[in-house]
Amino acid sequence: MKSSKNRYSDGAIVTIKETGESVTVMKWQYVKNMKRYSYIVKEHPGTFFFEEELEANE
């Protein structure tokens, strides 16, 4: 199995940079043709975010 290099795992609480809203990562996946990770969050299941749109809560 390939090891992942994504920043956030399922269940991680992160902040959406644009709004400052704290959300919970529900699912993540690697988008091969864009060469980056996308995340679906529990609070907005119809929207996906890329890693650079999120930041870790400290």
LINURUR-V993877 format. One record per pair of residues at least 4 apart in sequence whose ideal C-beta (glycine too) atoms are under 8 Angstrom apart, sorted by sequence separation. I is the first residue (numbers start at 1). J is the second residue. If there is no record, write none. Layout:
i/j
I/J
I/J
This chain:
i/j
8/12
16/20
31/35
40/44
41/45
49/53
50/54
15/20
16/21
31/36
40/45
49/54
8/14
15/21
30/36
31/37
41/47
15/22
16/23
30/37
31/38
40/47
14/22
15/23
29/37
30/38
40/48
41/49
13/22
14/23
28/37
29/38
39/48
40/49
13/23
14/24
28/38
38/48
39/49
13/24
14/25
28/39
38/49
39/50
12/24
13/25
27/39
28/40
38/50
39/51
11/24
12/25
27/40
37/50
11/25
25/39
26/40
36/50
37/51
10/25
25/40
26/41
36/51
39/54
9/25
10/26
25/41
26/42
36/52
8/25
10/27
24/41
25/42
10/28
23/41
24/42
9/28
23/42
24/43
26/45
8/28
23/43
23/44
6/28
21/43
6/30
14/39
16/41
4/30
14/41
7/37
6/37
8/39
16/49
18/53
22/57
17/53
16/53
17/54
16/54
17/55
15/54
14/54
15/55
14/55
15/56
14/56
15/57
8/51
14/57
7/51
12/56
13/57
6/51
8/54
7/54
8/56
7/56
